[in-house]
Structures are given as structure tokens and as C-alpha cells.
């Protein structure tokens, strides 16, 4: 199986364009044309993870966190990142990072946390602008159905849980072919009036090349008339964090968190109400979402990497619970494994056994 096919599948689930501006998701080391024999899935790519991949004969590592966030000027074997790069190249191991784009989809990291905590009706906490585009195109009435079928097969016409969506307007199209043209309908230097349909079709920006290719291949005119617009729609399914409903007492929630996420130490702000009904979550660093959690009326906000001064933002309006970065995202590798195991039956998939958490607790 070519690596390019695996990446294509992953990025249909969580397109790379959804990643945050600071992120470095994607193929970090390797060749998209590599034949993949085995894949190791991990939260972080460390030297021990590389060694594990070698032992398990995996030439692909999918890591949630990128081994490199910023461009580097030197590869010096005195630092761990350089040694990981060296060892992966020496052993022809591809490294692919699947980070904030997976955080930002509605069936990604935060949905997994909601599932573990039995949070009902999960919704995106801070919604992002959608990647929705709209195609307006004009086509002869008799060619409409076949063309629409090809557009839908190319990724067009999907709006939320609905597929094959379009709007159609009947009208008259006119044109005068010159001697350089190759009209399907009509003759050179004779004005034509054609019964045409204007089609309006939404599609995700990630399918832009497929849609353009479809127009070039399947539109009957040698010079198709069309417009593609970026929309400014807000997507309810794309964005940071999630929130939902669950009635539970605070003490029981904390006990459940400690058990489910194997949390040894929890930091939190004042306990405002022992009866919880709405919970907000953000896997990884979530301080930027504190005000969003307050605005949706969450009783608690479960996240990690909260700095001292950020705890003050709770302002007796919400209880912030910091469970640790590794602890909150540790099940991300299970999420990726579950997805790939359904899509690729002929690849040896492995969950890393390495605990990559760099933080220890002294009891």
C-alpha cells in the first residue's frame, strides 16, 4: 500500500487545511510513494518509538504530535529531535503527523474525550469558518443529469448529513461561435439560443482540484462558463473543543476522570457547584477556550496546560480542571487505529506500547 493512499484517506477524515497556523501536520519525514509494510501509531515520536517501529518492522509512524513544529537550522545529534530524524532516515521510516486538523473535526480528538466521559449531544465549542465553496455553472438541459452525477462523485453537493444537494434554475443561454471554436451545439458564425440550466452546488475546498477536473472532463462545452466562490459560512462541525450535557456530581466526575484517564494529579479552580449538568472539553492545551466554555454555560472545563494566570479567568464562573496534556490525548492513537483498521485491511497496524509522557509525578 502506497503511503499516498493512507495520507489521502486520513486527510479526507481531517483535511490538513483544518490545522492551526502554528502547526506542522503532514508528512514530516519520508516519501509519499513509499510502500508501507507496517504502521505504528503513537501520541509522540521519540527515540524509543523509533526503536519500537524497527522491532515491529513498521516503515510508517503516525504521530499525533509533530516531531518538528518549527523549521530547523541544524541537525545536531546532541538533541533528541535530531537523533529521531537521523534514526528514522537511516531506517527508512516515514513519519506523518496528524495533529490539530484531527483536533478540529467533529469526530476527532475531542469527540473521543466526550465519548469516554459519556457526554451527550456534543457540539463544537468554538466554531471555525467552513471550507465551503459554491460552484455556479451553466449547462445544456439535456446534459444536466450526467454532469451532476459526475460532480457528486467528485465530492460536490455535500451539506452536513445531506448529499447530492443542488439548486437548479432554467434559462436561455446565448453564444456566437467564431472560426476558432468547436461548438457541440450550433455552427460557426451562427448565434445560438440554448435551453440551459444554472446549477448551484456547494463543495468542500479540499475537493477543489477534483471539481475543476470534473468540469474540464465532463462539461459538454469547449469553453464552460462557471464561477467558484469562497463562502464565509461558519461550520457547526469544525472548530476547537466540544461541550455537551451530562448530569453528574463533581466528586463523581473527578473520580471518573482519574480512573478513565489514569490521572495521578488534578489541578482545578474553585468548585462552584457539586451538581454538574454541562461539560466542556479540549484535548491538549485549552486555555484559549476558557471564555468560550463560560459563554456556553459549562459548569466545568476539562483540558490541560493551564498556566497560573490563566486559572484566574475562571472568575468563579466555571471550574477549570487540568488533567494533563498526555492524559487528555492518550486515546488519540486508539482513535486513529480504529479508523485505519476499517479502511486498510492489508496493512499491519500497531498501537505503540511506549508511554511518551515526559512528565512524572512524585507522590
DOLO-463758 format. One record per residue (C-alpha): x, z, y; residue number from 1. Coordinates in Angstrom, 3 decimals. Last residue first. Example, Ala and Ser with C-alpha at 12.3 -4.5 7.8 and 13.67 -1.06 7.14 Angstrom:
REM residues 2
REC       c1       c3       c2   k
REC   13.670    7.140   -1.060   2
REC   12.300    7.800   -4.500   1
//
This chain:
REM residues 363
REC       c1       c3       c2   k
REC    3.978   45.457   11.045 363
REC    6.397   42.865   12.390 362
REC    4.725   39.469   12.686 361
REC    6.494   36.139   12.235 360
REC    6.108   32.985   14.329 359
REC    7.707   29.655   13.347 358
REC    4.622   28.675   11.285 357
REC    5.720   25.821    9.018 356
REC    4.361   27.337    5.810 355
REC    5.575   24.718    3.353 354
REC    3.331   23.761    0.443 353
REC    2.690   20.332    1.929 352
REC   -0.501   18.696    0.734 351
REC    0.272   15.690   -1.447 350
REC   -1.265   12.232   -1.766 349
REC   -0.062    9.753   -4.400 348
REC   -1.519    6.447   -3.247 347
REC   -3.843    4.227   -5.329 346
REC   -7.170    5.870   -4.436 345
REC   -6.926    5.259   -0.705 344
REC  -10.047    5.825    1.407 343
REC  -11.595    8.918   -0.186 342
REC   -8.261   10.700   -0.675 341
REC   -7.307    9.733    2.878 340
REC  -10.183   11.644    4.490 339
REC   -9.875   14.789    2.378 338
REC   -6.107   14.863    2.930 337
REC   -6.515   14.576    6.702 336
REC   -8.954   17.519    6.800 335
REC   -6.779   19.534    4.426 334
REC   -3.819   18.968    6.796 333
REC   -5.965   20.200    9.668 332
REC   -6.587   23.454    7.798 331
REC   -3.597   25.149    9.450 330
REC   -4.940   24.499   12.948 329
REC   -6.153   27.942   14.007 328
REC   -3.505   29.903   12.111 327
REC   -0.667   27.735   13.382 326
REC   -1.710   28.176   17.001 325
REC   -2.537   31.882   16.858 324
REC   -5.868   33.738   16.713 323
REC   -6.442   34.265   20.443 322
REC   -9.988   35.544   21.035 321
REC  -11.374   35.287   24.574 320
REC  -14.488   37.349   25.233 319
REC  -16.684   35.852   27.938 318
REC  -17.985   36.672   31.408 317
REC  -15.966   39.856   31.998 316
REC  -13.530   37.824   34.130 315
REC  -12.414   35.758   31.113 314
REC  -10.031   34.055   33.539 313
REC   -7.838   37.184   33.408 312
REC   -6.641   36.107   29.941 311
REC   -4.986   33.129   31.617 310
REC   -2.515   35.429   33.386 309
REC   -1.062   36.680   30.096 308
REC   -0.841   33.253   28.473 307
REC   -3.313   32.065   25.834 306
REC   -1.551   30.150   23.051 305
REC   -4.635   30.153   20.806 304
REC   -8.381   29.458   20.491 303
REC  -11.670   31.236   19.829 302
REC  -13.959   31.537   22.859 301
REC  -16.657   34.212   22.626 300
REC  -20.129   34.720   24.083 299
REC  -20.484   31.036   24.964 298
REC  -22.771   30.300   27.904 297
REC  -21.934   26.606   28.296 296
REC  -20.157   27.315   31.611 295
REC  -18.043   30.125   30.133 294
REC  -16.623   27.847   27.436 293
REC  -15.883   25.204   30.070 292
REC  -14.116   27.824   32.203 291
REC  -11.860   28.776   29.288 290
REC  -11.118   25.152   28.346 289
REC   -7.632   24.776   29.854 288
REC   -6.560   27.897   27.937 287
REC   -7.028   26.058   24.642 286
REC   -3.666   25.552   22.964 285
REC   -4.279   24.715   19.312 284
REC   -7.764   24.348   17.842 283
REC  -10.458   24.941   20.434 282
REC  -13.573   26.962   19.728 281
REC  -16.766   28.061   21.479 280
REC  -19.251   30.485   19.896 279
REC  -22.888   31.198   20.809 278
REC  -25.035   34.004   19.363 277
REC  -22.789   37.076   19.264 276
REC  -24.110   40.639   19.182 275
REC  -21.282   43.110   19.890 274
REC  -21.433   42.238   23.551 273
REC  -18.723   42.386   26.183 272
REC  -15.655   42.993   24.027 271
REC  -12.888   42.956   26.614 270
REC  -10.138   40.364   26.102 269
REC   -8.598   39.417   22.769 268
REC   -5.363   39.225   20.803 267
REC   -5.638   39.017   17.032 266
REC   -2.906   39.929   14.551 265
REC   -2.450   39.145   10.858 264
REC   -4.693   36.091   10.750 263
REC   -5.234   34.663    7.263 262
REC   -7.545   32.008    8.738 261
REC  -10.607   32.796    6.632 260
REC   -9.924   36.531    6.238 259
REC   -8.885   37.354    9.788 258
REC  -11.608   35.115   11.214 257
REC  -14.261   36.735    9.002 256
REC  -13.207   40.216   10.045 255
REC  -13.302   39.148   13.703 254
REC  -16.791   37.699   13.270 253
REC  -18.013   40.833   11.502 252
REC  -16.752   43.036   14.326 251
REC  -18.402   40.788   16.914 250
REC  -21.798   40.819   15.224 249
REC  -23.157   37.472   14.088 248
REC  -25.722   34.922   15.216 247
REC  -24.191   31.471   15.140 246
REC  -24.678   28.592   17.506 245
REC  -22.315   25.900   18.725 244
REC  -19.275   25.025   20.753 243
REC  -16.527   22.445   20.479 242
REC  -13.086   21.785   21.946 241
REC  -11.875   18.707   23.808 240
REC  -13.576   15.336   24.003 239
REC  -15.356   12.507   22.226 238
REC  -18.825   12.649   20.655 237
REC  -21.017   13.139   23.730 236
REC  -19.309   10.182   25.383 235
REC  -19.485    9.915   29.161 234
REC  -20.239    6.380   30.332 233
REC  -17.959    4.773   32.901 232
REC  -18.276    1.336   31.319 231
REC  -15.484   -1.221   31.080 230
REC  -16.921   -4.702   31.370 229
REC  -16.432   -7.893   29.340 228
REC  -17.886  -11.140   30.705 227
REC  -18.726  -14.340   28.838 226
REC  -18.972  -18.101   29.169 225
REC  -17.669  -19.937   26.114 224
REC  -15.486  -23.022   26.800 223
REC  -15.266  -25.000   23.525 222
REC  -18.844  -23.923   22.854 221
REC  -20.013  -22.962   19.354 220
REC  -18.897  -19.317   19.558 219
REC  -17.473  -18.342   16.170 218
REC  -13.689  -18.381   16.344 217
REC  -12.934  -17.731   20.009 216
REC  -15.751  -15.204   20.369 215
REC  -14.731  -13.399   17.163 214
REC  -11.107  -13.230   18.305 213
REC  -12.234  -11.635   21.560 212
REC  -14.314   -9.090   19.637 211
REC  -11.494   -8.275   17.210 210
REC   -8.987   -7.884   20.054 209
REC  -11.302   -5.488   21.914 208
REC  -12.198   -3.374   18.858 207
REC  -10.427   -0.245   20.194 206
REC  -12.472   -0.660   23.374 205
REC  -15.600    0.382   21.481 204
REC  -18.483   -2.060   21.623 203
REC  -21.710   -2.599   23.551 202
REC  -23.575   -5.904   23.299 201
REC  -25.548   -7.858   25.896 200
REC  -26.561  -11.315   24.681 199
REC  -27.850  -13.998   27.054 198
REC  -29.767  -16.551   25.027 197
REC  -29.717  -20.253   25.776 196
REC  -32.165  -23.157   25.874 195
REC  -29.939  -25.933   27.171 194
REC  -30.048  -28.154   30.263 193
REC  -27.302  -30.764   30.077 192
REC  -25.836  -32.992   32.777 191
REC  -24.342  -36.221   31.478 190
REC  -20.703  -37.041   32.311 189
REC  -19.612  -36.719   28.646 188
REC  -22.486  -36.268   26.205 187
REC  -24.659  -33.395   25.005 186
REC  -24.316  -30.446   22.651 185
REC  -21.055  -29.513   20.966 184
REC  -19.194  -30.548   24.099 183
REC  -15.512  -31.531   23.858 182
REC  -14.313  -31.680   27.454 181
REC  -11.559  -33.775   29.049 180
REC  -13.979  -36.524   30.163 179
REC  -16.134  -34.066   32.099 178
REC  -19.094  -32.152   30.665 177
REC  -21.888  -31.253   33.136 176
REC  -23.420  -27.839   32.425 175
REC  -26.725  -25.992   32.550 174
REC  -28.022  -22.928   30.720 173
REC  -31.699  -22.024   30.674 172
REC  -32.986  -18.569   29.814 171
REC  -33.906  -16.084   27.110 170
REC  -32.668  -12.476   27.342 169
REC  -31.326  -10.469   24.407 168
REC  -30.178   -6.850   24.211 167
REC  -28.035   -5.788   21.270 166
REC  -27.548   -2.962   18.761 165
REC  -26.375   -3.858   15.233 164
REC  -25.560   -0.197   14.501 163
REC  -27.070    3.137   15.508 162
REC  -25.542    6.592   14.979 161
REC  -23.724    6.531   18.323 160
REC  -24.058    3.044   19.775 159
REC  -22.498    0.367   17.556 158
REC  -23.189   -3.247   18.531 157
REC  -19.725   -4.704   18.108 156
REC  -17.132   -3.834   15.479 155
REC  -16.132   -7.297   14.261 154
REC  -18.893   -7.465   11.628 153
REC  -21.423   -6.935   14.433 152
REC  -19.913   -9.834   16.377 151
REC  -20.022  -12.037   13.266 150
REC  -23.703  -11.317   12.632 149
REC  -24.459  -11.918   16.313 148
REC  -22.895  -15.387   16.120 147
REC  -24.984  -16.342   13.097 146
REC  -28.179  -15.132   14.766 145
REC  -27.562  -16.732   18.165 144
REC  -26.609  -20.272   17.162 143
REC  -30.105  -21.795   17.568 142
REC  -30.613  -20.225   21.000 141
REC  -27.413  -21.641   22.425 140
REC  -25.060  -18.856   23.547 139
REC  -24.385  -16.835   26.707 138
REC  -22.232  -13.700   26.640 137
REC  -22.309  -10.237   28.202 136
REC  -19.970   -7.852   26.368 135
REC  -20.043   -4.192   27.277 134
REC  -17.192   -1.728   26.839 133
REC  -17.306    1.877   25.642 132
REC  -14.114    3.879   25.481 131
REC  -16.125    6.928   26.481 130
REC  -15.209    9.166   29.359 129
REC  -14.483   12.576   27.930 128
REC  -16.699   15.525   27.043 127
REC  -15.509   19.092   27.424 126
REC  -17.139   21.346   24.813 125
REC  -18.119   18.756   22.215 124
REC  -21.157   19.927   20.265 123
REC  -21.566   21.916   17.047 122
REC  -25.176   22.457   15.876 121
REC  -24.354   25.479   13.689 120
REC  -21.079   27.412   13.472 119
REC  -20.324   28.366    9.859 118
REC  -16.840   29.668   10.766 117
REC  -15.107   27.239    8.381 116
REC  -17.374   24.395    9.513 115
REC  -16.706   25.103   13.187 114
REC  -12.942   25.077   12.521 113
REC  -13.258   21.701   10.770 112
REC  -15.338   20.391   13.676 111
REC  -12.495   21.440   15.978 110
REC   -9.894   19.453   14.046 109
REC  -11.830   16.204   13.683 108
REC  -15.407   15.075   13.129 107
REC  -16.328   14.961   16.832 106
REC  -13.088   13.270   17.828 105
REC  -10.713   14.858   20.348 104
REC   -8.434   16.939   18.131 103
REC   -7.711   13.908   15.926 102
REC   -6.646   11.977   19.042 101
REC   -4.695   15.106   19.971 100
REC   -2.379   14.884   16.955  99
REC   -1.892   12.414   14.134  98
REC    1.896   11.995   13.965  97
REC    3.458    9.498   11.523  96
REC    6.886    9.962    9.951  95
REC    8.268    7.276    7.634  94
REC   10.887    8.392    5.110  93
REC   13.768    6.018    4.434  92
REC   15.977    8.795    3.009  91
REC   18.743    8.441    5.602  90
REC   16.129    7.846    8.312  89
REC   14.218   11.023    7.431  88
REC   17.408   13.081    7.180  87
REC   18.726   11.967   10.563  86
REC   15.411   12.445   12.375  85
REC   14.958   15.911   10.854  84
REC   18.538   16.798   11.813  83
REC   17.930   15.639   15.367  82
REC   14.830   17.815   15.624  81
REC   16.683   20.834   14.256  80
REC   19.409   20.900   16.881  79
REC   23.188   20.922   16.249  78
REC   22.888   17.458   14.718  77
REC   22.894   15.899   18.174  76
REC   20.691   12.883   18.752  75
REC   20.879   12.386   22.496  74
REC   18.718   11.081   25.319  73
REC   15.324   11.998   23.878  72
REC   11.890   10.783   24.935  71
REC    9.272   13.509   24.940  70
REC    6.901   14.887   22.319  69
REC    9.071   14.327   19.251  68
REC    8.329   15.770   15.788  67
REC    4.678   15.074   16.567  66
REC    2.177   17.743   15.472  65
REC   -0.455   16.787   12.891  64
REC    2.179   15.460   10.515  63
REC    1.713   12.548    8.134  62
REC    4.902   12.169    6.100  61
REC    5.460    8.882    4.313  60
REC    8.165    7.999    1.765  59
REC    6.988   10.629   -0.710  58
REC    9.046   11.097   -3.870  57
REC    7.859   14.702   -4.339  56
REC   11.402   16.068   -4.090  55
REC   12.159   13.877   -1.058  54
REC    8.925   14.910    0.671  53
REC    9.758   18.589    0.077  52
REC   13.191   18.085    1.618  51
REC   11.564   16.505    4.682  50
REC    9.142   19.453    4.857  49
REC   12.080   21.862    4.708  48
REC   13.716   20.068    7.638  47
REC   10.520   20.420    9.667  46
REC    7.533   18.133   10.295  45
REC    4.588   20.257   11.386  44
REC    0.976   20.516   10.156  43
REC    1.726   18.707    6.911  42
REC    0.554   15.835    4.734  41
REC    2.976   14.266    2.232  40
REC    2.335   10.637    1.265  39
REC    3.614    8.748   -1.772  38
REC    4.578    5.197   -2.697  37
REC    4.028    3.572    0.690  36
REC    5.277    0.005    1.053  35
REC    6.783   -0.161    4.529  34
REC    5.428   -2.837    6.887  33
REC    4.655   -0.294    9.615  32
REC    8.341    0.618    9.714  31
REC    9.672    4.114   10.256  30
REC    9.965    7.023   12.665  29
REC    7.441    8.267   15.227  28
REC    4.441    6.187   14.127  27
REC    1.542    7.453   16.208  26
REC    0.833   10.479   18.355  25
REC    3.122   11.248   21.271  24
REC    1.006   13.443   23.552  23
REC    1.274   14.178   27.264  22
REC   -1.455   11.682   28.204  21
REC   -3.903   13.100   25.658  20
REC   -4.801   11.077   22.563  19
REC   -8.064    9.124   22.467  18
REC   -6.239    5.756   22.684  17
REC   -4.744    6.548   19.286  16
REC   -8.149    5.957   17.704  15
REC   -9.441    8.822   15.520  14
REC  -11.314    7.508   12.479  13
REC  -10.449    3.868   13.098  12
REC   -6.960    5.129   13.831  11
REC   -6.610    6.666   10.384  10
REC   -7.682    3.416    8.701   9
REC   -5.298    1.236   10.694   8
REC   -2.477    3.715   10.064   7
REC   -3.053    3.525    6.303   6
REC   -3.211   -0.269    6.382   5
REC   -0.011   -0.509    8.472   4
REC    1.794    1.721    5.966   3
REC    1.404   -1.020    3.379   2
REC    0.000    0.000    0.000   1
//
